[in-house]
């Protein structure tokens, strides 16, 4: 059986403008690989209601899980929760359990929530909460969509809460073989090897170190025996090129 699949929808004008460097998709990819869920798509959209709804509708039909990052804060441009509610055709309001989590977190800092901060306790009808120990403001899961904060430390905390609840597959492992020749010297042999071993994924990544031009070949798969066979063949190819 194939592994569950996933996509991440990154939401925010600040990502598209280059003002903020995106980190959450990178972290998610590593964590999903570890538990055997295949991240198949990364999509970025602006803080635009219709764009978010359109992307969510497409992704949640195509993949086992959809993770969102960004747009669930207290400001006017934090519209993700409303867009998710619209995509699922449900209402949204401040919910008592979400409000309690927010109030408890603020009380530890000697504060009470403002009207703007209470926006972070607005949860679509039927969703379950994703708690985090960083800010106290929860994310939520509705259907196969997991809605999480864009701040990396909070995203990580929310993912730590969500991931143990999801059914994974077979973890994907990778091995790397370094060639101190350019990609053109290994392209044909690598293509033939990939055709011969279709259950593995092969990637070719050029690098330079001073005058040296080389290629790192990465092999990915779920079967240890196949991985070891591929690595052995790549190492034999490397040895032959070095003669």
NUROBA-851134 format. One record per residue (C-alpha): x, y, z. Coordinates in Angstrom, 2 decimals. Layout:
<sites>
- X; Y; Z
...
</sites>
This chain:
<sites>
- 0.00; 0.00; 0.00
- 1.18; 3.52; -0.75
- 1.85; 6.06; 1.96
- -0.66; 8.79; 2.89
- -0.08; 12.03; 1.00
- -0.03; 15.66; 2.08
- 0.22; 19.24; 0.87
- 1.01; 22.47; 2.66
- -0.74; 25.73; 1.83
- 1.42; 28.66; 2.92
- -0.66; 31.82; 3.30
- 0.68; 35.35; 3.41
- 1.59; 38.39; 1.36
- 4.84; 38.62; 3.34
- 6.01; 35.29; 1.89
- 5.22; 36.26; -1.70
- 6.84; 39.69; -1.31
- 10.08; 38.19; 0.01
- 9.83; 40.06; 3.29
- 9.65; 36.81; 5.28
- 11.65; 33.68; 4.57
- 9.41; 30.60; 4.58
- 10.57; 27.87; 7.00
- 7.49; 25.84; 7.87
- 7.27; 23.79; 4.67
- 10.89; 22.70; 5.14
- 10.21; 21.58; 8.71
- 6.99; 19.84; 7.73
- 8.68; 17.95; 4.89
- 11.26; 16.46; 7.23
- 8.72; 15.47; 9.87
- 6.33; 13.88; 7.37
- 9.17; 11.94; 5.76
- 10.05; 10.61; 9.20
- 6.55; 9.18; 9.78
- 5.84; 7.94; 6.27
- 3.52; 10.65; 4.92
- 4.55; 11.86; 1.47
- 4.55; 15.63; 1.06
- 3.51; 16.02; -2.57
- 2.83; 19.73; -3.01
- 3.76; 23.11; -1.55
- 1.52; 26.00; -2.58
- 1.75; 29.67; -1.60
- -1.17; 32.09; -1.82
- -1.66; 35.73; -0.74
- -3.92; 36.98; 2.04
- -6.90; 36.76; -0.29
- -10.13; 35.02; 0.77
- -11.04; 33.60; -2.63
- -7.50; 32.41; -3.37
- -7.37; 30.56; -0.04
- -10.77; 28.91; -0.57
- -9.89; 27.88; -4.13
- -6.56; 26.38; -3.10
- -8.06; 24.55; -0.11
- -10.82; 23.03; -2.20
- -8.30; 21.75; -4.74
- -5.78; 20.40; -2.24
- -8.15; 18.70; 0.20
- -9.69; 16.72; -2.65
- -6.32; 15.57; -3.92
- -4.37; 14.67; -0.76
- -4.88; 12.73; 2.46
- -3.89; 15.74; 4.58
- -3.59; 19.48; 4.00
- -1.58; 21.65; 6.38
- -1.93; 25.42; 6.33
- 0.58; 27.92; 7.67
- -0.23; 31.55; 8.42
- -3.14; 33.92; 8.73
- -4.70; 32.95; 12.07
- -3.54; 35.91; 14.16
- -5.40; 38.93; 15.55
- -5.03; 41.44; 12.70
- -7.26; 42.41; 9.79
- -5.26; 40.38; 7.27
- -5.53; 37.17; 9.30
- -8.38; 35.67; 7.28
- -7.46; 31.98; 7.12
- -10.04; 30.79; 9.67
- -12.86; 32.56; 7.81
- -11.68; 31.17; 4.47
- -11.51; 27.63; 5.86
- -15.03; 27.96; 7.25
- -16.22; 29.16; 3.85
- -14.48; 26.27; 2.07
- -16.29; 23.78; 4.30
- -19.57; 25.72; 4.25
- -19.82; 26.07; 8.04
- -20.19; 28.94; 10.49
- -17.43; 30.41; 12.62
- -17.49; 32.10; 16.03
- -15.51; 32.56; 19.24
- -15.63; 29.19; 20.96
- -15.55; 28.74; 24.71
- -12.77; 26.14; 24.81
- -10.55; 28.16; 22.47
- -11.22; 31.32; 24.47
- -10.32; 29.51; 27.70
- -6.95; 28.43; 26.27
- -6.22; 31.96; 25.14
- -7.28; 33.52; 28.44
- -5.20; 31.03; 30.42
- -2.07; 31.78; 28.38
- -2.54; 35.54; 28.70
- -3.27; 35.29; 32.43
- 0.15; 33.73; 32.94
- 1.55; 36.95; 31.52
- -0.73; 39.09; 33.66
- -3.03; 40.12; 30.79
- -6.57; 39.60; 29.54
- -7.53; 39.24; 25.85
- -8.50; 42.28; 23.85
- -11.26; 42.16; 21.25
- -8.62; 41.77; 18.56
- -6.90; 38.93; 20.39
- -10.23; 37.14; 20.73
- -10.24; 36.79; 16.95
- -7.75; 34.00; 17.53
- -10.45; 32.05; 19.41
- -12.80; 32.06; 16.40
- -13.12; 28.45; 15.31
- -15.18; 26.97; 12.44
- -18.12; 24.83; 13.52
- -17.18; 21.16; 13.92
- -13.44; 21.70; 14.12
- -11.22; 20.21; 16.81
- -8.55; 22.35; 18.46
- -4.80; 22.11; 18.01
- -3.20; 23.35; 21.21
- 0.24; 24.88; 21.49
- 2.33; 25.73; 24.50
- 3.98; 28.78; 22.94
- 1.26; 31.40; 22.55
- -1.85; 29.62; 23.80
- -3.90; 30.59; 20.72
- -5.04; 27.31; 19.18
- -5.06; 26.08; 15.63
- -7.70; 23.64; 14.50
- -8.43; 20.60; 12.37
- -11.54; 20.30; 10.23
- -11.94; 17.36; 7.88
- -8.49; 16.60; 6.52
- -7.25; 20.20; 6.90
- -4.93; 21.17; 9.77
- -4.82; 24.96; 10.25
- -1.70; 26.24; 12.00
- 0.16; 29.44; 12.73
- 2.79; 30.97; 10.48
- 5.26; 31.85; 13.24
- 7.77; 28.98; 12.99
- 8.06; 28.24; 16.72
- 4.27; 28.02; 17.02
- 3.95; 25.99; 13.82
- 6.44; 23.49; 15.23
- 4.51; 23.22; 18.51
- 1.22; 22.71; 16.69
- 2.71; 20.09; 14.39
- 4.09; 18.24; 17.41
- 0.52; 18.09; 18.73
- -1.04; 16.98; 15.44
- 1.45; 14.48; 14.07
- 0.93; 11.71; 16.69
- -2.78; 11.66; 15.81
- -2.18; 10.88; 12.12
- -1.76; 7.45; 10.58
- 1.59; 7.25; 8.82
- 3.10; 4.79; 6.39
- 6.58; 3.47; 5.78
- 9.29; 6.05; 6.55
- 11.26; 7.12; 3.49
- 15.02; 6.78; 3.85
- 17.73; 8.35; 1.74
- 21.38; 7.70; 0.93
- 23.85; 10.01; -0.78
- 26.82; 9.25; -3.01
- 29.27; 12.03; -3.88
- 30.78; 12.22; -7.37
- 33.64; 14.60; -8.05
- 32.56; 15.02; -11.67
- 29.84; 17.17; -13.26
- 26.30; 15.98; -13.87
- 26.98; 15.41; -17.55
- 29.41; 12.60; -16.72
- 26.82; 10.62; -14.76
- 23.55; 11.59; -16.49
- 23.24; 8.56; -18.80
- 24.18; 5.97; -16.19
- 21.88; 7.59; -13.64
- 18.94; 7.56; -16.06
- 19.50; 3.88; -16.82
- 19.72; 3.04; -13.12
- 16.51; 4.95; -12.38
- 14.73; 3.06; -15.15
- 16.01; -0.26; -13.82
- 14.97; 0.51; -10.20
- 11.57; 2.25; -10.47
- 10.70; 1.75; -6.79
- 13.46; 4.17; -5.84
- 13.75; 7.90; -6.42
- 17.02; 9.31; -7.74
- 18.04; 12.96; -7.53
- 21.10; 14.68; -8.96
- 22.42; 17.84; -7.28
- 25.48; 19.67; -8.65
- 27.88; 21.51; -6.36
- 31.09; 23.48; -6.62
- 34.00; 23.73; -4.21
- 36.61; 26.11; -5.56
- 37.74; 24.63; -8.89
- 35.95; 21.34; -8.25
- 32.62; 20.70; -9.97
- 30.83; 17.71; -8.53
- 27.48; 15.97; -8.20
- 25.70; 14.55; -5.19
- 23.34; 11.74; -6.10
- 20.58; 11.07; -3.58
- 18.59; 7.84; -3.58
- 15.28; 7.68; -1.70
- 13.04; 4.74; -0.94
- 11.34; 2.56; 1.65
- 13.18; -0.74; 1.01
- 16.59; -1.07; 2.65
- 17.81; -3.85; 0.37
- 17.03; -1.85; -2.76
- 18.69; 1.25; -1.31
- 21.86; -0.67; -0.50
- 21.92; -2.21; -3.99
- 21.56; 1.21; -5.59
- 24.30; 2.69; -3.42
- 26.63; -0.18; -4.30
- 26.05; 0.42; -8.01
- 26.61; 4.15; -7.65
- 29.82; 3.58; -5.75
- 31.01; 1.18; -8.46
- 30.21; 3.87; -11.06
- 32.14; 6.43; -9.05
- 35.15; 4.14; -8.87
- 35.08; 3.55; -12.61
- 34.98; 7.30; -13.33
- 37.97; 7.86; -11.05
- 40.22; 5.54; -13.05
</sites>
